[in-house]
Amino acid sequence: MRINEIFYSLQGEGHYAGTPAVFVRFSGCNLKCPFCDTDFHSFREMSIPEILREISVYPARRVILTGGEPTLQLTVSFMNALHEAGYTIHIETNGTNELPAPADWVTCSPKSTAKSNLQSIDELKIVYQGEDDDPSQFLSIPAGEYYLQPCDTGDPDRNRHILEAAIDYVKANPQWRLSLQTHKLTGIR
């Protein structure tokens, strides 16, 4: 598998924000989102035993498979190996591909240009870019929780404007919850 990085931190977004987890970031994606902050060109080939060995040095038993787009590389044997080793599996996906095996928690961040192909989503997270975005189009995707996450543009003034617009949207549409990137706010990975 092409792995961009493996690191230990706290989940910074959504329902499990603040929870310790091992992050396995896959390289590569089938979409080209202008706001993406992941370098897809850097990776190392790793086998399932190598990944398991590397994540075993951390005390958390929660693994977040993210990317890029992890479903481009996930296999049943890898997911089974994680479960057999006692890990709780979280997957962060754009939803364009089906999962090869069940996960314990699925976060889907669909993009307006792509259709979600997932049947079971625990949380749906929209990267909100401002007043021109229409998150209501994603309410037809069944999920347990719906989050609006202000896009980080790298411009503090623009970010403040997007955050204010996201807060206003959530207040006017209470089926949504605000998800802040707490890892960026606290300065951790």
C-alpha positions in Angstrom: 0.0 0.0 0.0 1.1 3.5 -0.7 1.3 5.3 2.7 1.8 9.0 2.8 2.4 9.0 6.6 1.6 7.4 9.9 1.4 9.5 13.0 -0.2 9.6 16.5 -2.4 12.6 17.6 -5.9 13.6 18.6 -8.7 13.5 16.1 -9.2 17.1 15.3 -12.7 17.1 13.6 -16.2 15.8 14.0 -17.8 13.5 16.5 -14.5 12.1 17.9 -12.7 15.4 18.2 -10.2 15.2 21.0 -9.9 11.4 20.9 -6.4 9.9 20.7 -5.9 8.0 17.5 -3.2 6.6 15.1 -3.6 8.1 11.7 -2.7 6.2 8.6 -2.7 8.6 5.6 -2.9 6.9 2.2 -1.4 8.6 -0.8 -3.5 9.3 -3.9 -7.0 10.5 -4.6 -9.6 10.2 -7.4 -10.7 13.8 -6.9 -8.8 17.1 -7.2 -10.3 19.5 -4.6 -8.8 23.0 -4.7 -8.8 23.2 -0.9 -7.0 19.9 -0.2 -4.0 20.1 2.1 -2.5 16.6 1.5 0.6 16.0 -0.6 -0.3 13.0 -2.7 3.1 12.6 -4.4 5.0 11.6 -1.3 4.6 8.0 -0.1 6.3 4.8 0.8 5.2 1.3 -0.1 4.2 -0.7 3.1 2.9 -4.2 3.6 0.2 -5.0 6.1 2.7 -6.4 8.6 4.8 -3.2 8.3 1.8 -1.0 8.9 0.7 -3.1 11.9 4.2 -3.0 13.3 4.4 0.8 13.0 1.0 1.6 14.5 1.6 -0.9 17.4 4.1 1.5 19.0 1.3 3.9 20.0 -1.1 3.3 22.9 -4.4 4.1 21.2 -6.5 1.3 19.8 -8.3 3.6 17.4 -6.9 3.9 13.8 -8.1 6.5 11.4 -7.6 5.6 7.7 -7.6 8.8 5.8 -5.9 10.3 2.7 -6.0 11.1 0.0 -8.7 8.6 -0.6 -8.2 5.4 1.4 -10.8 3.3 -0.4 -8.5 3.3 -3.5 -6.2 1.0 -1.6 -8.1 -0.6 1.3 -8.5 -4.3 1.2 -10.5 -6.8 3.2 -7.3 -8.5 4.4 -6.0 -5.2 5.8 -9.2 -4.3 7.5 -9.5 -7.8 9.0 -5.9 -7.6 10.2 -6.6 -4.3 12.0 -9.7 -5.8 13.7 -7.9 -9.0 14.6 -5.2 -6.9 16.2 -7.8 -5.2 18.3 -8.2 -1.8 16.6 -11.3 0.2 16.1 -11.3 1.4 12.5 -12.4 4.9 11.4 -12.4 5.7 7.8 -12.5 9.2 6.3 -13.6 9.0 2.7 -15.1 11.1 -0.1 -17.6 8.4 -0.5 -17.1 7.7 -4.2 -16.0 4.1 -3.6 -17.6 1.3 -1.6 -15.8 0.0 1.5 -14.2 -3.4 1.0 -15.3 -4.4 4.6 -17.2 -2.9 7.4 -15.6 -0.1 9.5 -16.5 0.9 13.0 -17.0 4.6 12.1 -17.3 6.1 8.6 -16.9 9.8 8.0 -17.9 10.8 4.5 -16.9 14.2 3.0 -18.7 14.2 -0.3 -17.8 16.7 -3.0 -20.4 18.4 -5.2 -18.9 16.9 -8.4 -19.0 13.3 -7.2 -21.8 10.9 -6.1 -21.5 9.1 -2.8 -21.7 5.3 -3.1 -21.8 4.5 0.6 -24.8 2.8 2.2 -23.9 3.5 5.8 -22.4 6.8 7.0 -21.9 7.7 10.7 -21.0 11.4 10.0 -21.2 13.5 6.9 -18.8 16.4 6.8 -19.0 19.2 4.3 -16.0 21.5 3.8 -17.9 24.8 3.7 -16.4 27.5 1.5 -18.9 30.3 2.2 -22.3 31.7 1.3 -22.2 30.3 -2.3 -22.1 26.7 -1.0 -25.4 24.8 -0.6 -24.9 22.1 2.0 -28.7 21.2 1.8 -27.9 19.2 -1.4 -26.1 16.6 0.8 -29.0 16.0 3.3 -30.3 13.3 0.9 -27.3 11.2 1.9 -28.4 9.3 5.0 -26.0 9.8 7.9 -26.1 9.8 11.7 -24.7 13.3 12.0 -24.2 16.2 9.7 -21.2 18.6 10.1 -20.2 21.8 8.4 -16.5 22.5 8.5 -15.2 25.9 7.5 -12.6 25.6 4.8 -9.1 26.7 5.8 -7.9 28.9 2.9 -4.7 30.0 4.6 -6.0 33.6 4.6 -7.0 34.7 8.1 -9.5 37.3 6.9 -11.1 34.9 4.4 -11.2 32.2 7.1 -12.9 34.5 9.6 -15.5 35.3 6.9 -16.1 31.6 6.1 -16.4 30.8 9.8 -19.0 33.5 10.4 -21.0 32.3 7.4 -20.8 28.7 8.6 -22.0 29.7 12.1 -24.9 31.6 10.5 -25.8 28.6 8.3 -25.8 26.2 11.2 -27.9 28.5 13.3 -30.4 28.8 10.5 -30.3 25.0 9.7 -30.1 23.2 13.0 -29.8 19.7 11.5 -26.1 20.7 10.9 -23.4 20.9 13.5 -20.2 23.0 13.3 -17.0 21.1 13.1 -13.8 23.1 13.7 -10.3 21.8 12.9 -9.2 21.7 16.5 -5.8 20.3 15.6 -5.1 23.4 13.7 -6.4 25.6 16.5 -4.3 23.9 19.1 -1.2 23.6 16.8 -1.0 19.8 16.8 -0.9 17.4 13.9 
